[in-house]
Amino acid sequence: MHNPFLELTQKFSETQQKITKGTQLFNQMDTIDVGTSDKEMVWQEDLVRLFHYKRATPATIETPILISYALINRFDMMDLQPDRSLVRKLLSLGADIYVLDTGYPTRNDRYLTMDDYINGYLNGAVDYIRHSRGLESINLLGVCQGGTFSTIYTAIHTEKIKNLITLVTPIDFSKEDGLLFKWAKSLDIDAIVEGFGGLIPGTFLDTGFQMLKPMLKVRKQRNLLNMLDDEDKLMNFMRMEKWINDLPDQAGETYRQFVKDLYQQNKLVKGTLQIGKHTVNLKNIVQPILTIYASEDHLVPPSATKPLNDAVGSKDKQLYEFPGGHIGVFTGARSQKELGPTIAKWLTDRDK
């Protein structure tokens, strides 16, 4: 005989058991590590550090890769966990990898500019690798904003970069396919920078990103309840949440210039962007370039990325569409099976 009260009681009991087990796992949050691939710090300037990933065997792709990540969030997304790590996949395919860690800016760093990050820290890391390895040029892989910086860097210091790869990188900021591109054009950046005293809180930027998909948090909470008694799924969720909530603050002057010169005035594509003493001309980029974009990217729509292919002076250039969203490029199963091997083969074919 159907007993709704008994069914409700059983469901309540099952939910309580899930919550109890989930609470026990949540209490281990501080012990959950992301970015666990073995690496060592080899160079540092101010708060910015350069790490070299260790290999058990010699690299088969002889030219090292430097990864430049966005200033918002942390580069650990490239190495979230052992089975969801683009870094580990590339290492397994013979790559020799460095990553630039831009650290956690403090109020003392509020006057750092794009020139400081690009011609200062990024250039310092590139030069360290070149000189320590006896190389004229290296491979550069830029992600999101780090890809924008890498593109600018390559246009300025073209002789130091052998191959350029950009991942989900905004280039043409005139597009309005995504809400972020629309909102940024009307922001009063001067008021924001001055209002925060020159250091933009990471939590402020994250609030804006959350507003792009307001129902995402609701869906996450609903999915969390369903996985509370599945340790593997819950640990995956917790690693992602730990990365999402690791939010460095931003140097106000860099934030000001990035929004004003790029989002609002689109100077990079127009050829009028000034970085230090350099006027950036994308036609100066003549080396092989692989431009990777995500078909469902709500942060950096494909229309903002694909114009790079036509803007550069390279003859060897390729557009690569990855099915999925902005984060799935790094963490999805397809990233392991398809994207990592594609990047490794592309570099191997040009490793001469």
C-alpha positions in Angstrom: 0.0 0.0 0.0 1.3 3.4 -1.0 2.3 5.4 2.1 3.3 9.0 1.2 4.4 9.7 4.7 6.7 6.7 4.8 8.3 7.7 1.5 8.8 11.3 2.7 10.4 10.0 5.9 12.8 7.7 3.9 13.7 10.6 1.6 14.3 12.9 4.5 16.5 10.3 6.2 18.5 9.7 2.9 19.0 13.5 2.6 20.2 13.7 6.2 22.7 11.0 5.5 23.9 12.8 2.4 24.3 16.0 4.3 26.2 14.3 7.2 28.6 12.7 4.8 29.0 15.8 2.7 29.7 17.9 5.9 32.5 15.5 6.8 34.0 16.0 3.4 33.5 19.8 3.4 35.5 19.9 6.6 38.5 18.7 4.6 38.3 21.7 2.3 41.6 23.2 3.5 43.4 19.9 2.6 42.1 19.8 -1.0 44.9 20.7 -3.3 44.7 22.0 -6.9 47.6 22.4 -9.2 49.5 19.4 -7.8 51.8 18.7 -10.7 55.4 18.8 -9.4 57.1 22.1 -10.2 59.9 24.3 -8.9 60.3 28.1 -8.7 63.2 29.2 -10.9 62.8 33.0 -11.1 61.1 35.8 -9.3 60.6 39.5 -9.6 58.5 41.3 -6.9 55.5 39.1 -6.3 55.7 37.4 -9.7 57.2 34.0 -9.9 58.2 31.6 -12.7 57.7 27.9 -12.2 59.1 25.0 -14.2 57.2 21.7 -14.2 59.4 18.7 -13.5 59.7 15.8 -15.9 60.8 12.2 -15.3 62.1 11.9 -18.8 63.6 14.3 -21.4 61.1 16.4 -23.3 60.4 15.4 -26.9 59.2 18.9 -27.8 62.5 20.6 -27.3 61.4 24.2 -27.4 59.9 25.0 -23.9 56.4 26.4 -23.5 55.7 29.4 -21.2 52.0 29.6 -20.0 50.7 33.1 -19.3 47.3 33.0 -17.5 44.8 35.8 -16.8 45.3 38.0 -13.8 41.8 37.1 -12.5 41.7 33.7 -10.8 44.8 31.5 -10.8 46.8 29.4 -13.3 45.9 26.2 -11.3 42.9 25.8 -13.6 45.4 24.4 -16.1 46.2 21.7 -13.6 43.0 21.3 -11.6 43.4 17.7 -10.6 45.4 14.7 -12.0 42.7 13.5 -14.4 41.6 17.0 -15.4 44.9 18.7 -16.1 45.9 20.2 -19.5 49.4 20.6 -18.0 49.8 16.9 -17.1 48.5 15.9 -20.5 51.0 18.1 -22.3 53.8 16.8 -20.1 52.8 13.3 -20.9 53.0 14.2 -24.6 56.6 15.4 -24.3 56.2 19.1 -23.6 58.6 21.1 -21.4 56.4 23.6 -19.5 56.9 26.8 -17.5 54.1 28.9 -16.0 54.1 32.5 -14.9 52.4 33.1 -11.5 51.5 36.8 -11.2 50.7 36.4 -7.5 48.4 38.4 -5.2 48.8 42.1 -5.8 48.6 44.3 -2.7 47.9 48.0 -2.4 51.6 48.7 -3.0 51.1 47.3 -6.5 48.1 49.4 -7.5 50.1 51.5 -9.9 51.4 48.5 -11.9 50.4 49.0 -15.6 50.0 46.7 -18.6 53.5 47.8 -19.5 54.8 46.4 -16.2 53.1 43.1 -16.7 54.0 42.7 -20.4 57.4 44.4 -21.0 58.4 43.9 -17.4 57.4 40.6 -15.8 56.4 38.6 -18.9 59.5 39.7 -20.7 61.7 38.9 -17.7 60.3 35.4 -17.6 60.8 34.9 -21.3 64.4 36.2 -21.0 65.1 33.9 -18.1 64.0 30.8 -20.0 65.9 31.9 -23.2 69.1 32.6 -21.4 69.1 29.7 -19.0 68.3 27.3 -21.9 70.6 28.9 -24.5 67.7 29.6 -26.8 66.9 32.6 -29.1 63.1 32.0 -28.8 60.5 30.0 -27.0 56.9 28.9 -27.3 54.2 31.1 -25.7 50.8 29.9 -24.7 48.4 32.6 -23.4 45.1 32.0 -21.8 42.2 34.5 -21.8 43.6 37.9 -20.7 47.0 36.2 -20.5 46.5 35.4 -24.2 45.8 39.1 -24.9 49.0 40.0 -23.0 50.9 37.2 -24.9 49.7 38.5 -28.3 50.7 42.0 -27.4 54.1 40.7 -26.2 54.7 38.8 -29.4 53.9 41.8 -31.5 56.5 43.8 -29.6 59.2 41.2 -29.0 58.6 39.0 -32.1 62.2 37.7 -32.2 61.8 36.0 -28.8 58.8 33.9 -29.6 59.0 30.9 -31.9 55.3 29.8 -31.8 52.3 31.5 -30.3 49.2 29.7 -29.0 46.2 31.6 -27.7 43.4 30.0 -25.7 39.9 31.6 -25.4 41.6 35.0 -25.8 39.8 38.4 -26.4 41.3 40.4 -29.3 38.5 42.3 -31.1 36.7 44.1 -28.3 34.2 45.8 -30.6 31.9 42.7 -30.4 28.8 42.7 -28.3 27.9 39.0 -28.5 28.4 38.6 -24.7 27.1 40.7 -21.8 30.6 41.3 -20.5 31.5 43.1 -23.7 28.4 45.2 -23.5 28.7 46.1 -19.9 32.4 47.0 -20.0 31.8 49.6 -22.7 29.6 51.7 -20.3 31.6 51.3 -17.1 32.9 54.4 -15.4 36.4 52.9 -14.8 37.9 55.9 -13.3 35.2 56.0 -10.6 35.7 52.3 -9.9 39.4 52.5 -9.6 39.4 55.6 -7.4 36.5 54.2 -5.4 38.4 51.1 -4.4 41.6 53.1 -3.7 43.5 51.8 -6.7 43.3 48.1 -5.9 40.3 46.3 -7.5 39.0 43.4 -5.2 38.8 40.0 -6.9 35.4 39.5 -5.3 34.1 42.6 -7.1 35.1 41.2 -10.5 33.7 37.8 -9.6 30.4 39.4 -8.8 30.2 40.7 -12.3 31.1 37.3 -13.8 28.3 35.7 -11.7 25.8 38.2 -13.0 26.5 37.0 -16.5 24.8 33.6 -15.5 22.6 34.4 -12.5 21.1 31.0 -12.3 24.4 29.2 -12.3 24.7 29.3 -8.5 21.2 27.9 -8.1 22.0 25.0 -10.4 25.3 24.3 -8.6 23.5 24.1 -5.3 20.9 21.8 -6.7 23.6 19.5 -8.2 25.6 19.6 -5.0 22.7 18.0 -3.0 22.6 15.2 -5.5 26.3 14.4 -5.2 26.8 14.7 -1.4 27.1 11.0 -1.0 29.5 10.5 -4.0 33.0 11.3 -2.8 34.6 11.5 -6.2 32.0 13.9 -7.6 32.0 16.0 -4.5 35.8 16.3 -4.4 35.7 17.4 -8.0 33.1 20.0 -7.1 35.2 21.2 -4.1 38.4 21.5 -6.2 36.5 23.7 -8.7 35.0 25.8 -6.0 38.4 26.2 -4.3 39.8 27.5 -7.6 36.8 29.8 -8.3 37.1 31.4 -4.9 40.8 32.0 -5.1 40.5 35.5 -6.3 43.6 37.8 -6.5 43.0 41.5 -6.4 43.9 43.6 -9.5 46.3 46.5 -9.9 44.0 49.4 -10.6 46.1 51.0 -13.4 46.2 47.7 -15.3 42.5 47.3 -14.9 41.9 50.9 -16.0 43.9 50.6 -19.1 42.6 47.1 -20.1 39.0 48.2 -19.9 39.5 51.7 -21.4 42.0 50.9 -24.2 40.6 47.5 -25.2 36.9 47.0 -24.2 36.0 50.6 -24.7 38.3 51.9 -27.5 39.4 48.6 -29.2 42.9 50.0 -29.7 44.6 46.6 -30.2 42.7 45.8 -33.4 42.9 49.4 -34.5 46.7 49.4 -34.2 46.7 52.4 -31.8 47.4 50.6 -28.5 50.4 52.0 -26.7 52.3 49.8 -24.2 55.1 51.7 -22.7 57.2 53.1 -25.6 55.7 50.6 -28.1 52.7 51.0 -30.4 51.3 47.5 -30.9 51.0 46.4 -34.5 49.5 42.9 -34.8 51.0 42.5 -38.3 54.4 42.3 -36.6 53.4 38.8 -35.5 54.8 36.6 -38.3 55.5 33.3 -36.5 53.2 30.3 -36.5 50.0 30.9 -34.5 47.3 28.6 -33.2 44.1 30.4 -32.1 41.8 28.3 -30.0 38.3 29.4 -29.1 35.3 27.7 -27.4 32.1 27.5 -29.3 29.9 28.2 -26.3 32.1 30.7 -24.5 30.0 33.2 -22.7 33.0 35.2 -21.3 35.0 35.5 -24.5 32.7 34.9 -27.5 34.3 33.3 -30.6 33.6 36.5 -32.6 36.1 38.3 -30.3 38.8 35.7 -30.7 38.7 34.7 -34.4 39.7 38.1 -35.9 43.2 37.5 -34.6 43.7 35.0 -37.4 43.3 37.8 -40.0 45.0 40.5 -38.0 48.4 38.9 -37.8 51.1 38.8 -40.4 51.7 35.1 -40.1 51.4 32.8 -43.1 51.3 29.7 -40.9 48.1 30.3 -38.9 45.2 28.1 -37.7 41.8 28.6 -36.1 40.7 25.7 -33.8 37.2 25.5 -32.4 36.7 23.6 -29.2 33.1 22.5 -28.5 32.1 23.8 -25.0 32.5 26.7 -22.7 35.3 28.9 -21.3 36.3 26.5 -18.4 35.6 23.3 -20.2 38.5 24.0 -22.5 40.8 23.0 -19.5 38.8 20.7 -17.4 36.5 18.6 -19.7 37.2 15.1 -20.7 37.5 16.2 -24.3 40.3 18.5 -23.3 42.3 15.5 -22.3 41.4 13.4 -25.3 41.5 16.1 -28.0 42.9 19.5 -27.1 46.1 18.4 -25.4 47.1 16.1 -28.3 46.2 18.8 -30.8 48.4 21.4 -29.1 51.3 18.9 -28.7 51.2 17.8 -32.4 50.9 21.4 -33.6 54.1 22.3 -31.6 55.9 19.1 -32.6 55.4 19.8 -36.3 57.0 23.2 -35.8 59.8 22.2 -33.3 62.7 22.7 -35.7 
